[in-house]
Amino acid sequence: MDKKLRIGIIGCGGIAHAHMRAYLEIPEVEIVGGADIVPGKARKFLDEFGLTDAKAFDCATDLLKCELDAVSVCTYNSQHAVCAVEALEAGCHVLLEKPMCLNMKEAAEIYAAEKKSGKILTIGFQPRYGANFQQVKEIISSGTLGDVYYVQTGGGRRRGIPGGTFIEKETAGVGALADIGCYALDFAMNSIGYPKPLTVSAVAYDHFGKNPKYYGDAERFSVDDFSAAFVRLEGGITLDFRMSWAMHMDTTGDFLFLGKDAGLKVKQPNLELWGGAWDGAVGQITLYHDMCGKPTSTIIPTGNDVKSNLFYCKVKAFTDAVINGGTAPIPTSQILYNQAIIDGIIRSVACGHEVETDLAFLDK
Ligand SMILES: NC(=O)c1ccc[n+]([C@@H]2O[C@H](COP(=O)([O-])OP(=O)(O)OC[C@H]3O[C@@H](n4cnc5c(N)ncnc54)[C@H](O)[C@@H]3O)[C@@H](O)[C@H]2O)c1
């Protein structure tokens, strides 16, 4: 590529810093500018990195007029869809932070804009680049477990409600479920090849976030801090999901994959604080199988590269795909299923019974 990849960053808050650090390590990239709706925030952000010549805007629309090749969308969740669609319509490739969006109406809009634009849209699940996450997928894909019929995913935190824009409906839209829950869903679903989710029955609570005894900003709290769901997947597979920002328990359980020939247990690295979100770290991985007709368990050696910069990997995979005319490293074809489960959980919680996932737009 002769000229550098012209990059913009939409939303210049916390996570935009991790995107910027990664972009600055890639020689083929030029940071053209940033946009944030808080006046002055984009300028301050760019200056922090010594990018005094990069352009700062208070509105993404103005940034998108700068003939960009690609953008990172790092806004809070409720603005993901509107910014991603606008960027695709402006002819940009998009690295969109997780969760993809808030509901299936938004998901369908992003999907339609992606298809119409012919541009790459990828979603920011950096734990995918962790060697241990990849090893779990490899073990399952190898057929060692036989047909997988039950998966348990979740984990969560004993006390770990974040602050800022994460705790209000208007900005985050959803709480623990979409914040760290989407990672737990991605780990499980990606490991088994992202089968289509069919139905969801779920519950959600806010007992800690709304209680000043446990959370200082209880008045502002308007999302979930715990949710659990029973999801039927195509192929007769059951997905059992639990996720918490706060609870009176050390964990909601390990990751379990039950197959007809063997089972795999992936423990969390730290009880009371599920860390897979950031660093792809896992605890002990154990294969449960029969040897000479006897139930046996084998500990699988884990790699020690969990501290490698997964953010760099995710940003580099995106820029490589753009430069080489490749496809999305983490495509909507998968993440729409992740989003359909989150959307199903929200709808099931609201109506109090099982719901069908809303993926009909994919057949049109
Ligand atoms: N991949 C990860 O490890 C990871 C970690 C943390 C957060 N995230 C995700 O990143 C996103 C942002 O999180 P954060 O911690 O940076 O939040 P934040 O609140 O610190 O930053 C979001 C920024 O977006 C700006 N913004 C909102 N709407 C905008 C719009 N329409 N145009 C331009 N700017 C807009 C806000 O003013 C704010 O500065 C969330 O979706 C979150 O789930 C991902």
The ligand as a Gaussian input file, in Angstrom:
#p B3LYP/6-31G(d) Opt

LIG

0 1
 N      -12.881000      -4.297000      24.412000
 C      -12.710000      -3.942000      25.660000
 O      -11.900000      -4.502000      26.400000
 C      -13.518000      -2.827000      26.223000
 C      -13.204000      -2.295000      27.469000
 C      -13.961000      -1.215000      27.939000
 C      -15.028000      -0.731000      27.177000
 N      -15.323000      -1.312000      25.983000
 C      -16.458000      -0.825000      25.175000
 O      -16.069000       0.417000      24.599000
 C      -17.165000       1.321000      24.589000
 C      -16.763000       2.606000      25.276000
 O      -16.366000       2.345000      26.606000
 P      -15.525000       3.439000      27.413000
 O      -15.112000       2.802000      28.677000
 O      -14.506000       4.037000      26.536000
 O      -16.683000       4.517000      27.695000
 P      -16.510000       6.070000      27.924000
 O      -17.791000       6.549000      28.439000
 O      -15.252000       6.327000      28.690000
 O      -16.255000       6.656000      26.454000
 C      -17.248000       6.756000      25.471000
 C      -17.064000       8.092000      24.776000
 O      -17.910000       8.149000      23.632000
 C      -18.384000       9.476000      23.521000
 N      -19.553000       9.477000      22.645000
 C      -20.797000       9.010000      22.928000
 N      -21.593000       9.134000      21.856000
 C      -20.848000       9.682000      20.863000
 C      -21.099000      10.033000      19.526000
 N      -22.306000       9.850000      18.963000
 N      -20.099000      10.578000      18.793000
 C      -18.879000      10.768000      19.333000
 N      -18.572000      10.456000      20.620000
 C      -19.542000       9.910000      21.375000
 C      -18.645000       9.904000      24.945000
 O      -18.728000      11.286000      25.119000
 C      -17.424000       9.293000      25.668000
 O      -16.357000      10.193000      25.718000
 C      -18.339000       0.596000      25.253000
 O      -19.170000       0.093000      24.271000
 C      -17.686000      -0.549000      26.020000
 O      -18.506000      -1.694000      26.090000
 C      -14.589000      -2.322000      25.488000

